[in-house]
Amino acid sequence: MPESRREKLLRVLVPLAVMLLAVLAWEAVVRIHEIPHYLVPAPSLVLQTLVRDWSSLWPSLLFTLKLSFSALAVAVLGGVLIAAAFSMSRWLEIALFPFAVVLQVTPIIAIAPLILIYVDSTFAALLICAWIVAFFPILSNTVAGLRAADANLKDLFRLYKASAWQRLRLLLLPGALPYFIAGLRIAGGLSLVGAVAAEFVAGSAGKETGLASRVLEASFRNEIPRMFAALVLISLTGILIFLIFNLLARRVLGRWHESEIGPP
């Protein structure tokens, strides 16, 4: 087996083996010390609960996925467009960038209740909360990438009297792609964090609710295995988002950019 293939296989098998050992150790500790399930349930009980309650957890999982990816899509669209506008007008960036910083540094837990009051639609309010959390990494990373274009190439474009649109399309945006992908990796996880945090503030309001609402319901009823089952689904959702954007980075940057060539 070639070394590269062997290394790729080990990168998958080693984390899986460590995770399996951790789960087995958790199971053993719970069984040996006979820890009550209402304190710490065994992984086997969490799995049984997940299978038993799948009919109610599945719609919540779909809602959380819908909310997270919708917020991420809006963050990408808005972040890239605003970053492009900033690159074409320095004064526009100076005037508006502080507002983005304010959104970033203000805890979403603090402003989520206000958003839920002012916005009639529960889903729209949750979407705004998740968008606020995911927006800034896209904007800041894309702006940094647009600024990082080679100065000599910028002078060359000016020498040939390229328009602002040509500089943006042919020089700035391609050079900013690695920075954008890095921001996308961060924003992907943050969109899930924002969605879950907003749902915790909203409680179980509305007809459609996500996994955070299932966690709240289980905590109110002291159904600890069900709570763990919902938390497992949230964690798996985060892992799925990470793997998707990790694969995207390798597909887009793997053949030409240093960040994805060879082992990290």
MODELLER restraints for C-alpha pairs under 7 A, 6 or more apart:
rsr = mdl.restraints
at = mdl.atoms
rsr.add(forms.Gaussian(group=physical.xy_distance, feature=features.Distance(at['CA:23:A'], at['CA:43:A']), mean=6.82, stdev=0.5))
rsr.add(forms.Gaussian(group=physical.xy_distance, feature=features.Distance(at['CA:26:A'], at['CA:42:A']), mean=6.91, stdev=0.5))
rsr.add(forms.Gaussian(group=physical.xy_distance, feature=features.Distance(at['CA:27:A'], at['CA:42:A']), mean=5.19, stdev=0.5))
rsr.add(forms.Gaussian(group=physical.xy_distance, feature=features.Distance(at['CA:27:A'], at['CA:43:A']), mean=5.90, stdev=0.5))
rsr.add(forms.Gaussian(group=physical.xy_distance, feature=features.Distance(at['CA:30:A'], at['CA:42:A']), mean=5.92, stdev=0.5))
rsr.add(forms.Gaussian(group=physical.xy_distance, feature=features.Distance(at['CA:38:A'], at['CA:223:A']), mean=6.99, stdev=0.5))
rsr.add(forms.Gaussian(group=physical.xy_distance, feature=features.Distance(at['CA:38:A'], at['CA:224:A']), mean=5.41, stdev=0.5))
rsr.add(forms.Gaussian(group=physical.xy_distance, feature=features.Distance(at['CA:41:A'], at['CA:225:A']), mean=5.74, stdev=0.5))
rsr.add(forms.Gaussian(group=physical.xy_distance, feature=features.Distance(at['CA:45:A'], at['CA:225:A']), mean=6.74, stdev=0.5))
rsr.add(forms.Gaussian(group=physical.xy_distance, feature=features.Distance(at['CA:46:A'], at['CA:225:A']), mean=5.24, stdev=0.5))
rsr.add(forms.Gaussian(group=physical.xy_distance, feature=features.Distance(at['CA:46:A'], at['CA:226:A']), mean=6.98, stdev=0.5))
rsr.add(forms.Gaussian(group=physical.xy_distance, feature=features.Distance(at['CA:46:A'], at['CA:228:A']), mean=6.32, stdev=0.5))
rsr.add(forms.Gaussian(group=physical.xy_distance, feature=features.Distance(at['CA:46:A'], at['CA:229:A']), mean=5.49, stdev=0.5))
rsr.add(forms.Gaussian(group=physical.xy_distance, feature=features.Distance(at['CA:49:A'], at['CA:225:A']), mean=6.42, stdev=0.5))
rsr.add(forms.Gaussian(group=physical.xy_distance, feature=features.Distance(at['CA:49:A'], at['CA:226:A']), mean=6.00, stdev=0.5))
rsr.add(forms.Gaussian(group=physical.xy_distance, feature=features.Distance(at['CA:49:A'], at['CA:229:A']), mean=6.58, stdev=0.5))
rsr.add(forms.Gaussian(group=physical.xy_distance, feature=features.Distance(at['CA:50:A'], at['CA:229:A']), mean=5.33, stdev=0.5))
rsr.add(forms.Gaussian(group=physical.xy_distance, feature=features.Distance(at['CA:60:A'], at['CA:209:A']), mean=5.87, stdev=0.5))
rsr.add(forms.Gaussian(group=physical.xy_distance, feature=features.Distance(at['CA:60:A'], at['CA:210:A']), mean=4.03, stdev=0.5))
rsr.add(forms.Gaussian(group=physical.xy_distance, feature=features.Distance(at['CA:60:A'], at['CA:211:A']), mean=5.12, stdev=0.5))
rsr.add(forms.Gaussian(group=physical.xy_distance, feature=features.Distance(at['CA:61:A'], at['CA:210:A']), mean=6.07, stdev=0.5))
rsr.add(forms.Gaussian(group=physical.xy_distance, feature=features.Distance(at['CA:61:A'], at['CA:211:A']), mean=5.87, stdev=0.5))
rsr.add(forms.Gaussian(group=physical.xy_distance, feature=features.Distance(at['CA:63:A'], at['CA:209:A']), mean=6.54, stdev=0.5))
rsr.add(forms.Gaussian(group=physical.xy_distance, feature=features.Distance(at['CA:63:A'], at['CA:210:A']), mean=5.18, stdev=0.5))
rsr.add(forms.Gaussian(group=physical.xy_distance, feature=features.Distance(at['CA:64:A'], at['CA:210:A']), mean=4.96, stdev=0.5))
rsr.add(forms.Gaussian(group=physical.xy_distance, feature=features.Distance(at['CA:64:A'], at['CA:211:A']), mean=6.38, stdev=0.5))
rsr.add(forms.Gaussian(group=physical.xy_distance, feature=features.Distance(at['CA:67:A'], at['CA:127:A']), mean=6.16, stdev=0.5))
rsr.add(forms.Gaussian(group=physical.xy_distance, feature=features.Distance(at['CA:67:A'], at['CA:195:A']), mean=6.55, stdev=0.5))
rsr.add(forms.Gaussian(group=physical.xy_distance, feature=features.Distance(at['CA:68:A'], at['CA:130:A']), mean=6.94, stdev=0.5))
rsr.add(forms.Gaussian(group=physical.xy_distance, feature=features.Distance(at['CA:68:A'], at['CA:191:A']), mean=5.15, stdev=0.5))
rsr.add(forms.Gaussian(group=physical.xy_distance, feature=features.Distance(at['CA:68:A'], at['CA:192:A']), mean=5.08, stdev=0.5))
rsr.add(forms.Gaussian(group=physical.xy_distance, feature=features.Distance(at['CA:68:A'], at['CA:195:A']), mean=6.01, stdev=0.5))
rsr.add(forms.Gaussian(group=physical.xy_distance, feature=features.Distance(at['CA:71:A'], at['CA:127:A']), mean=5.56, stdev=0.5))
rsr.add(forms.Gaussian(group=physical.xy_distance, feature=features.Distance(at['CA:71:A'], at['CA:130:A']), mean=5.67, stdev=0.5))
rsr.add(forms.Gaussian(group=physical.xy_distance, feature=features.Distance(at['CA:71:A'], at['CA:131:A']), mean=4.65, stdev=0.5))
rsr.add(forms.Gaussian(group=physical.xy_distance, feature=features.Distance(at['CA:71:A'], at['CA:191:A']), mean=6.27, stdev=0.5))
rsr.add(forms.Gaussian(group=physical.xy_distance, feature=features.Distance(at['CA:72:A'], at['CA:131:A']), mean=6.52, stdev=0.5))
rsr.add(forms.Gaussian(group=physical.xy_distance, feature=features.Distance(at['CA:72:A'], at['CA:134:A']), mean=6.32, stdev=0.5))
rsr.add(forms.Gaussian(group=physical.xy_distance, feature=features.Distance(at['CA:72:A'], at['CA:187:A']), mean=6.91, stdev=0.5))
rsr.add(forms.Gaussian(group=physical.xy_distance, feature=features.Distance(at['CA:72:A'], at['CA:188:A']), mean=6.43, stdev=0.5))
rsr.add(forms.Gaussian(group=physical.xy_distance, feature=features.Distance(at['CA:72:A'], at['CA:191:A']), mean=5.90, stdev=0.5))
rsr.add(forms.Gaussian(group=physical.xy_distance, feature=features.Distance(at['CA:74:A'], at['CA:131:A']), mean=6.83, stdev=0.5))
rsr.add(forms.Gaussian(group=physical.xy_distance, feature=features.Distance(at['CA:75:A'], at['CA:131:A']), mean=5.73, stdev=0.5))
rsr.add(forms.Gaussian(group=physical.xy_distance, feature=features.Distance(at['CA:75:A'], at['CA:134:A']), mean=6.06, stdev=0.5))
rsr.add(forms.Gaussian(group=physical.xy_distance, feature=features.Distance(at['CA:75:A'], at['CA:135:A']), mean=4.54, stdev=0.5))
rsr.add(forms.Gaussian(group=physical.xy_distance, feature=features.Distance(at['CA:75:A'], at['CA:138:A']), mean=6.97, stdev=0.5))
rsr.add(forms.Gaussian(group=physical.xy_distance, feature=features.Distance(at['CA:76:A'], at['CA:138:A']), mean=6.26, stdev=0.5))
rsr.add(forms.Gaussian(group=physical.xy_distance, feature=features.Distance(at['CA:79:A'], at['CA:135:A']), mean=6.16, stdev=0.5))
rsr.add(forms.Gaussian(group=physical.xy_distance, feature=features.Distance(at['CA:79:A'], at['CA:138:A']), mean=5.40, stdev=0.5))
rsr.add(forms.Gaussian(group=physical.xy_distance, feature=features.Distance(at['CA:79:A'], at['CA:139:A']), mean=4.39, stdev=0.5))
rsr.add(forms.Gaussian(group=physical.xy_distance, feature=features.Distance(at['CA:80:A'], at['CA:139:A']), mean=6.35, stdev=0.5))
rsr.add(forms.Gaussian(group=physical.xy_distance, feature=features.Distance(at['CA:80:A'], at['CA:142:A']), mean=6.61, stdev=0.5))
rsr.add(forms.Gaussian(group=physical.xy_distance, feature=features.Distance(at['CA:83:A'], at['CA:139:A']), mean=5.79, stdev=0.5))
rsr.add(forms.Gaussian(group=physical.xy_distance, feature=features.Distance(at['CA:83:A'], at['CA:142:A']), mean=6.13, stdev=0.5))
rsr.add(forms.Gaussian(group=physical.xy_distance, feature=features.Distance(at['CA:83:A'], at['CA:143:A']), mean=5.20, stdev=0.5))
rsr.add(forms.Gaussian(group=physical.xy_distance, feature=features.Distance(at['CA:86:A'], at['CA:92:A']), mean=5.86, stdev=0.5))
rsr.add(forms.Gaussian(group=physical.xy_distance, feature=features.Distance(at['CA:86:A'], at['CA:93:A']), mean=4.69, stdev=0.5))
rsr.add(forms.Gaussian(group=physical.xy_distance, feature=features.Distance(at['CA:87:A'], at['CA:146:A']), mean=6.58, stdev=0.5))
rsr.add(forms.Gaussian(group=physical.xy_distance, feature=features.Distance(at['CA:88:A'], at['CA:164:A']), mean=6.75, stdev=0.5))
rsr.add(forms.Gaussian(group=physical.xy_distance, feature=features.Distance(at['CA:100:A'], at['CA:136:A']), mean=6.54, stdev=0.5))
rsr.add(forms.Gaussian(group=physical.xy_distance, feature=features.Distance(at['CA:103:A'], at['CA:132:A']), mean=6.46, stdev=0.5))
rsr.add(forms.Gaussian(group=physical.xy_distance, feature=features.Distance(at['CA:104:A'], at['CA:133:A']), mean=6.74, stdev=0.5))
rsr.add(forms.Gaussian(group=physical.xy_distance, feature=features.Distance(at['CA:104:A'], at['CA:136:A']), mean=6.16, stdev=0.5))
rsr.add(forms.Gaussian(group=physical.xy_distance, feature=features.Distance(at['CA:108:A'], at['CA:129:A']), mean=6.63, stdev=0.5))
rsr.add(forms.Gaussian(group=physical.xy_distance, feature=features.Distance(at['CA:109:A'], at['CA:197:A']), mean=6.90, stdev=0.5))
rsr.add(forms.Gaussian(group=physical.xy_distance, feature=features.Distance(at['CA:109:A'], at['CA:201:A']), mean=6.97, stdev=0.5))
rsr.add(forms.Gaussian(group=physical.xy_distance, feature=features.Distance(at['CA:112:A'], at['CA:129:A']), mean=6.25, stdev=0.5))
rsr.add(forms.Gaussian(group=physical.xy_distance, feature=features.Distance(at['CA:112:A'], at['CA:198:A']), mean=6.19, stdev=0.5))
rsr.add(forms.Gaussian(group=physical.xy_distance, feature=features.Distance(at['CA:112:A'], at['CA:201:A']), mean=6.78, stdev=0.5))
rsr.add(forms.Gaussian(group=physical.xy_distance, feature=features.Distance(at['CA:113:A'], at['CA:201:A']), mean=6.72, stdev=0.5))
rsr.add(forms.Gaussian(group=physical.xy_distance, feature=features.Distance(at['CA:115:A'], at['CA:125:A']), mean=5.85, stdev=0.5))
rsr.add(forms.Gaussian(group=physical.xy_distance, feature=features.Distance(at['CA:116:A'], at['CA:122:A']), mean=6.80, stdev=0.5))
rsr.add(forms.Gaussian(group=physical.xy_distance, feature=features.Distance(at['CA:116:A'], at['CA:125:A']), mean=5.46, stdev=0.5))
rsr.add(forms.Gaussian(group=physical.xy_distance, feature=features.Distance(at['CA:119:A'], at['CA:125:A']), mean=5.68, stdev=0.5))
rsr.add(forms.Gaussian(group=physical.xy_distance, feature=features.Distance(at['CA:122:A'], at['CA:206:A']), mean=6.22, stdev=0.5))
rsr.add(forms.Gaussian(group=physical.xy_distance, feature=features.Distance(at['CA:126:A'], at['CA:195:A']), mean=6.37, stdev=0.5))
rsr.add(forms.Gaussian(group=physical.xy_distance, feature=features.Distance(at['CA:126:A'], at['CA:198:A']), mean=5.71, stdev=0.5))
rsr.add(forms.Gaussian(group=physical.xy_distance, feature=features.Distance(at['CA:126:A'], at['CA:199:A']), mean=6.81, stdev=0.5))
rsr.add(forms.Gaussian(group=physical.xy_distance, feature=features.Distance(at['CA:129:A'], at['CA:194:A']), mean=6.20, stdev=0.5))
rsr.add(forms.Gaussian(group=physical.xy_distance, feature=features.Distance(at['CA:129:A'], at['CA:195:A']), mean=6.89, stdev=0.5))
rsr.add(forms.Gaussian(group=physical.xy_distance, feature=features.Distance(at['CA:129:A'], at['CA:198:A']), mean=6.06, stdev=0.5))
rsr.add(forms.Gaussian(group=physical.xy_distance, feature=features.Distance(at['CA:130:A'], at['CA:191:A']), mean=5.25, stdev=0.5))
rsr.add(forms.Gaussian(group=physical.xy_distance, feature=features.Distance(at['CA:130:A'], at['CA:194:A']), mean=4.10, stdev=0.5))
rsr.add(forms.Gaussian(group=physical.xy_distance, feature=features.Distance(at['CA:130:A'], at['CA:195:A']), mean=4.77, stdev=0.5))
rsr.add(forms.Gaussian(group=physical.xy_distance, feature=features.Distance(at['CA:131:A'], at['CA:191:A']), mean=6.62, stdev=0.5))
rsr.add(forms.Gaussian(group=physical.xy_distance, feature=features.Distance(at['CA:133:A'], at['CA:190:A']), mean=6.06, stdev=0.5))
rsr.add(forms.Gaussian(group=physical.xy_distance, feature=features.Distance(at['CA:133:A'], at['CA:191:A']), mean=6.31, stdev=0.5))
rsr.add(forms.Gaussian(group=physical.xy_distance, feature=features.Distance(at['CA:133:A'], at['CA:194:A']), mean=5.61, stdev=0.5))
rsr.add(forms.Gaussian(group=physical.xy_distance, feature=features.Distance(at['CA:134:A'], at['CA:187:A']), mean=4.57, stdev=0.5))
rsr.add(forms.Gaussian(group=physical.xy_distance, feature=features.Distance(at['CA:134:A'], at['CA:190:A']), mean=5.33, stdev=0.5))
rsr.add(forms.Gaussian(group=physical.xy_distance, feature=features.Distance(at['CA:134:A'], at['CA:191:A']), mean=5.01, stdev=0.5))
rsr.add(forms.Gaussian(group=physical.xy_distance, feature=features.Distance(at['CA:137:A'], at['CA:183:A']), mean=5.01, stdev=0.5))
rsr.add(forms.Gaussian(group=physical.xy_distance, feature=features.Distance(at['CA:137:A'], at['CA:186:A']), mean=6.61, stdev=0.5))
rsr.add(forms.Gaussian(group=physical.xy_distance, feature=features.Distance(at['CA:137:A'], at['CA:187:A']), mean=5.91, stdev=0.5))
rsr.add(forms.Gaussian(group=physical.xy_distance, feature=features.Distance(at['CA:138:A'], at['CA:180:A']), mean=6.39, stdev=0.5))
rsr.add(forms.Gaussian(group=physical.xy_distance, feature=features.Distance(at['CA:138:A'], at['CA:183:A']), mean=4.81, stdev=0.5))
rsr.add(forms.Gaussian(group=physical.xy_distance, feature=features.Distance(at['CA:138:A'], at['CA:184:A']), mean=6.09, stdev=0.5))
rsr.add(forms.Gaussian(group=physical.xy_distance, feature=features.Distance(at['CA:138:A'], at['CA:187:A']), mean=6.64, stdev=0.5))
rsr.add(forms.Gaussian(group=physical.xy_distance, feature=features.Distance(at['CA:141:A'], at['CA:179:A']), mean=5.33, stdev=0.5))
rsr.add(forms.Gaussian(group=physical.xy_distance, feature=features.Distance(at['CA:141:A'], at['CA:180:A']), mean=5.74, stdev=0.5))
rsr.add(forms.Gaussian(group=physical.xy_distance, feature=features.Distance(at['CA:141:A'], at['CA:183:A']), mean=5.40, stdev=0.5))
rsr.add(forms.Gaussian(group=physical.xy_distance, feature=features.Distance(at['CA:142:A'], at['CA:176:A']), mean=6.09, stdev=0.5))
rsr.add(forms.Gaussian(group=physical.xy_distance, feature=features.Distance(at['CA:142:A'], at['CA:179:A']), mean=5.85, stdev=0.5))
rsr.add(forms.Gaussian(group=physical.xy_distance, feature=features.Distance(at['CA:142:A'], at['CA:180:A']), mean=4.99, stdev=0.5))
rsr.add(forms.Gaussian(group=physical.xy_distance, feature=features.Distance(at['CA:145:A'], at['CA:175:A']), mean=6.51, stdev=0.5))
rsr.add(forms.Gaussian(group=physical.xy_distance, feature=features.Distance(at['CA:145:A'], at['CA:176:A']), mean=3.87, stdev=0.5))
rsr.add(forms.Gaussian(group=physical.xy_distance, feature=features.Distance(at['CA:145:A'], at['CA:179:A']), mean=5.18, stdev=0.5))
rsr.add(forms.Gaussian(group=physical.xy_distance, feature=features.Distance(at['CA:146:A'], at['CA:172:A']), mean=5.11, stdev=0.5))
rsr.add(forms.Gaussian(group=physical.xy_distance, feature=features.Distance(at['CA:146:A'], at['CA:173:A']), mean=6.45, stdev=0.5))
rsr.add(forms.Gaussian(group=physical.xy_distance, feature=features.Distance(at['CA:146:A'], at['CA:175:A']), mean=6.86, stdev=0.5))
rsr.add(forms.Gaussian(group=physical.xy_distance, feature=features.Distance(at['CA:146:A'], at['CA:176:A']), mean=5.12, stdev=0.5))
rsr.add(forms.Gaussian(group=physical.xy_distance, feature=features.Distance(at['CA:149:A'], at['CA:172:A']), mean=5.98, stdev=0.5))
rsr.add(forms.Gaussian(group=physical.xy_distance, feature=features.Distance(at['CA:149:A'], at['CA:175:A']), mean=5.96, stdev=0.5))
rsr.add(forms.Gaussian(group=physical.xy_distance, feature=features.Distance(at['CA:157:A'], at['CA:167:A']), mean=6.73, stdev=0.5))
rsr.add(forms.Gaussian(group=physical.xy_distance, feature=features.Distance(at['CA:181:A'], at['CA:249:A']), mean=6.34, stdev=0.5))
rsr.add(forms.Gaussian(group=physical.xy_distance, feature=features.Distance(at['CA:185:A'], at['CA:242:A']), mean=6.71, stdev=0.5))
rsr.add(forms.Gaussian(group=physical.xy_distance, feature=features.Distance(at['CA:185:A'], at['CA:245:A']), mean=5.77, stdev=0.5))
rsr.add(forms.Gaussian(group=physical.xy_distance, feature=features.Distance(at['CA:188:A'], at['CA:241:A']), mean=6.23, stdev=0.5))
rsr.add(forms.Gaussian(group=physical.xy_distance, feature=features.Distance(at['CA:189:A'], at['CA:238:A']), mean=6.06, stdev=0.5))
rsr.add(forms.Gaussian(group=physical.xy_distance, feature=features.Distance(at['CA:189:A'], at['CA:241:A']), mean=6.71, stdev=0.5))
rsr.add(forms.Gaussian(group=physical.xy_distance, feature=features.Distance(at['CA:189:A'], at['CA:242:A']), mean=6.90, stdev=0.5))
rsr.add(forms.Gaussian(group=physical.xy_distance, feature=features.Distance(at['CA:192:A'], at['CA:238:A']), mean=6.87, stdev=0.5))
rsr.add(forms.Gaussian(group=physical.xy_distance, feature=features.Distance(at['CA:196:A'], at['CA:212:A']), mean=5.46, stdev=0.5))
rsr.add(forms.Gaussian(group=physical.xy_distance, feature=features.Distance(at['CA:199:A'], at['CA:212:A']), mean=5.83, stdev=0.5))
rsr.add(forms.Gaussian(group=physical.xy_distance, feature=features.Distance(at['CA:199:A'], at['CA:213:A']), mean=6.48, stdev=0.5))
rsr.add(forms.Gaussian(group=physical.xy_distance, feature=features.Distance(at['CA:200:A'], at['CA:212:A']), mean=5.96, stdev=0.5))
rsr.add(forms.Gaussian(group=physical.xy_distance, feature=features.Distance(at['CA:200:A'], at['CA:213:A']), mean=6.68, stdev=0.5))
rsr.add(forms.Gaussian(group=physical.xy_distance, feature=features.Distance(at['CA:203:A'], at['CA:213:A']), mean=5.99, stdev=0.5))
rsr.add(forms.Gaussian(group=physical.xy_distance, feature=features.Distance(at['CA:204:A'], at['CA:213:A']), mean=5.33, stdev=0.5))
rsr.add(forms.Gaussian(group=physical.xy_distance, feature=features.Distance(at['CA:211:A'], at['CA:230:A']), mean=5.91, stdev=0.5))
rsr.add(forms.Gaussian(group=physical.xy_distance, feature=features.Distance(at['CA:211:A'], at['CA:234:A']), mean=6.89, stdev=0.5))
rsr.add(forms.Gaussian(group=physical.xy_distance, feature=features.Distance(at['CA:214:A'], at['CA:230:A']), mean=6.52, stdev=0.5))
rsr.add(forms.Gaussian(group=physical.xy_distance, feature=features.Distance(at['CA:215:A'], at['CA:227:A']), mean=4.89, stdev=0.5))
rsr.add(forms.Gaussian(group=physical.xy_distance, feature=features.Distance(at['CA:215:A'], at['CA:230:A']), mean=6.03, stdev=0.5))
rsr.add(forms.Gaussian(group=physical.xy_distance, feature=features.Distance(at['CA:218:A'], at['CA:224:A']), mean=6.47, stdev=0.5))
rsr.add(forms.Gaussian(group=physical.xy_distance, feature=features.Distance(at['CA:218:A'], at['CA:226:A']), mean=6.03, stdev=0.5))
rsr.add(forms.Gaussian(group=physical.xy_distance, feature=features.Distance(at['CA:218:A'], at['CA:227:A']), mean=5.24, stdev=0.5))
rsr.add(forms.Gaussian(group=physical.xy_distance, feature=features.Distance(at['CA:219:A'], at['CA:227:A']), mean=6.63, stdev=0.5))
rsr.add(forms.Gaussian(group=physical.xy_distance, feature=features.Distance(at['CA:250:A'], at['CA:260:A']), mean=6.01, stdev=0.5))
rsr.add(forms.Gaussian(group=physical.xy_distance, feature=features.Distance(at['CA:253:A'], at['CA:260:A']), mean=6.06, stdev=0.5))
rsr.add(forms.Gaussian(group=physical.xy_distance, feature=features.Distance(at['CA:254:A'], at['CA:260:A']), mean=4.72, stdev=0.5))
rsr.add(forms.Gaussian(group=physical.xy_distance, feature=features.Distance(at['CA:254:A'], at['CA:261:A']), mean=5.51, stdev=0.5))
rsr.add(forms.Gaussian(group=physical.xy_distance, feature=features.Distance(at['CA:255:A'], at['CA:261:A']), mean=6.63, stdev=0.5))
